[in-house]
Amino acid sequence: MTYALYILLFPLFAGSLVGIFGKPLRALPSQLLTTLGVAISFILSAILFYQFIFLNHAPINQVLYSWAVADQLHLNIGFMIDRLSVMMALVVTFVSLLVHIYSFGYMYDDPSKQRFFSYISLFTFMMLALIFANNFLLLFFGWEGVGLMSYLLIGFWFQKDSANAASMKAFLVNRIADFLFLVGIAGVFAYTHSLEFSQAFIAAPSLAQTSITLFGHPASVLTVLCLLIFCGAMGKSAQMPLHVWLPESMEGPTPISALIHAATMVTAGIYLVARLSPMYQLSPTALSVVMIIGATSALFMGILGLVQTDIKRVVAYSTLSQLGYMMAGAGASAYAASIFHLFTHACFKALLFLAAGSVIIALHHEQDMRKMGGLARKLPITYITFLCGALALIALPPTSGFYSKDSIIDAVQQLNAVGSSYTYWCLTLGVFITALYTFRCFFLVFHTPTRVDDPAHVHETSSTMWIPLIILAIPSLALGYLLFKPLIIDSPSWFGNSIVANHAALQTAAAMALDSLSHLPFWLMLAGVFTAWLCYVRFPKLPTWFATRLSLIYIVLVDKYGFDRLNDFVFVKGTRKLSQFFFAIVDVKVIDEGAVHGSGKLIAYLSQWARKLQSGYLYQYVLVMILGLLVLLFWQI
Amino acid sequence: MNIVDFHILLPEILVLAMAALVLVIGLFSGRKQSSISYTLSQISLLISVVFVWNQIGMPTLYALHNMFILDAATTLSKLMILICAIFSLAYAKPFFNENPEKTHDYCLLFLFSVSGMMMLVSSNHLIPMYLSLELLSLPLYALVTIQRTGMNAEAGMKYFAMGAFASALLLYGISLVYGATASLSLSTIANSLQLLQTQYSTMALIGLVFIVAGLAFKFGAAPFHQWSPDIYQGAPTPVITLLGSAPKIAVLIMAIRLFSQSFVTFAAHWQMIWIAVAIASMALGNIAAIIQNNLRRMLAYSSIAHMGYMLLGFVTQTPGGNAAALFYVFAYALMTLAGFGALIVASNQGFEVENIEDLRGLNSRSPWIAFMILIVMFSLAGIPPSVGFFAKVGVLEAVMSVHMTWLAVLALIFAIIGCYYYIRVVKAMYFEPVEDASPLYSSWGGKVILSLNSLIILLLGIFPSSLIDLCRAVYFS
């Protein structure tokens, strides 16, 4: 318990200290302080991990203190420490620590290092609060907290208009999602009179039986609640159609993209579904929705990665696609596989982002892949580590991605639910697409004739940047092999009772995964790599030929299926029109002139009058007192 | 006086004895060793805290022929009064440095006033109540005029004249009640009032109204409030830190004891009167504060408004309401201390913070002090997470629990109006440019005290339940 508290408090303390005293503290001590805070958190997480996983410590579900009580509404701060949260905390602190170290190099020439480090430390705190929460309140606090930090960090370079626009977009999209999430939480409270997870889990079976009428259709309360909560998860984990903010979030510094928009925050939605698995498990409808949305995101977001020219955007769309895989896995009740993929993805995607960042720094903030090429020799370490990440991403056996992704695909294949065959095909085709865009990016950056403006000046980045790359490359390759048995095959697995585990299905899936060489995804993956080689190394004219021949598809893809256009047209323009009406009529006329200025004038007038009352003359004061006394006397008698 | 009485009265006796000691030392020591009396006074307050601390958890005890009472309410409020006094005296340190010749007088009067507050809290009889109220007030009149310059003298004169008038009202009220009931002890008044005939009942009721007027003056509640803006503006700032905080606690305890114990028969009457006073205070305080440019006048009107909110808890006549009022007054005392303390700390040689414009751009000159003032202003406005928020929530909840929704709504409207002038200060500090952006140098001592004070406000906002539970324990037994 105390460990968990300290895990949270160290980043909070370091982050706020640097945030407040950053200026007098200077850059280097601030960086060291925050890094130290996260390092301690990481060590403590490792200790907790050891205690819970290997020493079989019983789960702790404890209220730390009661913040406020109003009738039945208990606003408690409480921790749920079990195997799931402990493992999650370990991953988060691990990636966060490496990103802290990496940022020493990446932010080397940035003038506001203190602000940056303070933000990422506070982000780590918020994320940990989200993970350790034992009730919806603290979860929502962390949820909004990471959202806020993400907003601040996307707009970190606030001099750039595009960064401001991107941060605003991220904030607004998440606001829509979080609003529905909040409605879901309110619903949970309305039906269970408690915000605790444990109470919600106890009430879940009866809620599944209760039905309410919604827009004229009867619906199970549990399904409605699960779907509302899932809306929150969709926003944070950027599932279609709420994905539009994630690609734009790449305006932030690259370490942020690695930490927040790949490894930790965006996976909060998956974590949420897994954490609430006792609820989701009882609602087949909600599960199918989760699965279908996940699968759709997995395939169609991957396809978008094919036409991007910005190296970070490719990785961003890849993240969207991989999040889709996790969501689909969770929707297929394969929570274990989904969380497993979350862990491996955290490693290899952070690696890919950091490696991409290393390329960007080496090229002096150049992100366009059309101006790269032939960097393999110039940046050997980045090259090798990027390759490791790419192999893990395309799920080449026996890298980590292979184990986790194939577990999901096979679990879906085993499933017989609404939409499961659609999901299976989406995910399987997604493997081909993943391989294609990953190696397209890889070839364009590291092979092919160089298109760099000034190739002579390109050299490997500083050690604080490449050391994290190497540290991340190891788990990217090996983590799958190490965790596959304890997380997926063993029964009980490392997850214990922390999530609902569907062992029978998973174990068959596991058996299949082992001989996956004879399966479709493996060959599709190889086909993807081959196609990439064919198109971008062997016959570089091929993509252009395709683009002109299939211009319609190409335009649709470059337009990102028109989501932004649609949003712009319906929501932005529509809202503007509506706002214009409200502004011109309601705001200016009624509120401004009537209520605001009117009441302001009234109060200003009263205020003047009250001032006149205060004349400064003693006899008048006494007169007022006597008058007051007389009024009270005659009133009461 | 037997030994048990002595034990009960120990904290008061100590403060008085130390006051006498300071008097003697002041006579014999030179002007240069002015810090002796300051140190002695602080020590005596601290020891008194220890004595009061030891009285925690004692059963209800009486002393001096039932004139003096010791119960949970007295212990808790004495602790708070002493804490406020310690803070207030600490804020006065820069004043002592500038005016060493005033230190002895200041400390002496200060200790007398504090002992008056402590005795007022424990009075169980109208005569000691009146006497300790005078003991509380007389040194304050003198303290206000301690510098004898124009503003000070005018403020002190006004305060004295009006205070004398208010005590006359109070005394007249007491005499009427005595005439009707033939008793002065709080517990016997209640019994006699129940058995009164009609004509005597009217007499007692008139007495009650006079007592209300006298106490409302001490609270600084409308329409008996008009002294406060002038005095807050004219008096030396360290004096206001005392005048604005601890006496309100003492008077509230007294009022709760007096009205809910002795005047139960007239509960409906005094409830209406105090509601009227509360509404008038909230309305007048918040509205008049808006137009003020002078920070002290603004804070004076703010104090009038806050007294209105505090009274809301009191008028519900429930244990929960009394507890909420107690919590409110504690919170308010801390806030007003920090508010005026910040004025002291933000002022330095040659630069006196008087008007809101003087705080312009404070954030760029001294971010820490600006942040502390931000906490105080947010707390006064009742914005979470500060103790002011929970104080307001507490009284509003109490009002709602007795189904006076209209009153709660009214209070909320005035609270919203009130936000304007608090946030104006924050706006000036953070968003308005300043011509002279040189860093503000202030003494470390003052900064530490202010930070401690403000952080307590913040901390109690994050962990309010500890103090709320203590307050509730007083009235739920």
Interface residues (C-beta under 8 A of the other chain):
Chain A: Y65 S66 A68 A70 I603 A604 L606 S607 Q608 A610 R611 L613 Q614 G616 L618 Q620 Y621 V622 V624 M625 L627 G628 L629 L632 L633 W635 Q636 I637
Chain B: M157 K158 A161 M162 F165 A166 L169 T202 L205 I206 V209 F210 V212 A213 F217 A222 P223 F224 Q226 W227 P229 D230 H269 M272 I273 A276 L284 I287 A288 I290 I291 F390 E397 I417 F463 P464 S465
